[in-house]
Amino acid sequence: MFDTRGIATILAALLFWSEEISPSGNDTARHYLKSVKMAGIEPLTVLEIQRLSTRLRRSHRQK
């Protein structure tokens, strides 16, 4: 699905999201979701982002 560089970029973006965007609340996060044509989607919480990151790492290692 994604190569190692793609996974690394996604994981870095998720880390940035959880550290810089999520703490400032959903209003900030919603702006970014709207900019990628995903308005109306509820942003992930920090815990959900951590779980998603773990799943991505595991699925990439299994290949």
N, C-alpha and C positions, 0 to 999 in steps of 0.2 A: 504494500500500500504506500508507505513512505520510506524513503531511504534514511540513512543515519543522519545526514545533514538536515533533512526535513523534520525528523523527530526532535533533534536537538533544538531547532528553531522553535518548534511548537512548545516544547518543554520550557524554554527560556521565556517565551511569550506568556505562558501560563504562570510562571514564577513572577514575572513583572506584574501581571494582572493581579495576582494574589497579594503582592507586597505594596503596589502603588495605586491600583485602581479600586479594588474591593474595600479597603479601609475608608475610602472617602464616600462610600455609599452607592446605591444603585443608580442615582441620577447620572453620575460620571460614567458608570459602566453602560448604561442604556445609550448614551451618546455613541459609544464605539459600536455597539450592536446595531444601532440605526445606520451607522456609516457603512456597514457591510451588509445592508439590506436585511437585517434580522430584527427590526423593530418589533416590539411586543413579546420578545423572548425574555423570560426572567433570567437575569444574570446568575451565574453559579456563585455559591458562597466559597469562602476560602477553603473550608473542609471539602466541598465538592471538587474544587480545583485540585487539591492534594490527591484525592482519590482518582480523579481522571489522569493525573500525571503518573501515578503508580500503575494504572491500567495500561497506559501508553508504553511505559518502560517495559512492563512484563510482556506485552504483545510483541514488542520489537525484539526482545531477547529470544523469544520462542522461534523466530525464523531461522 
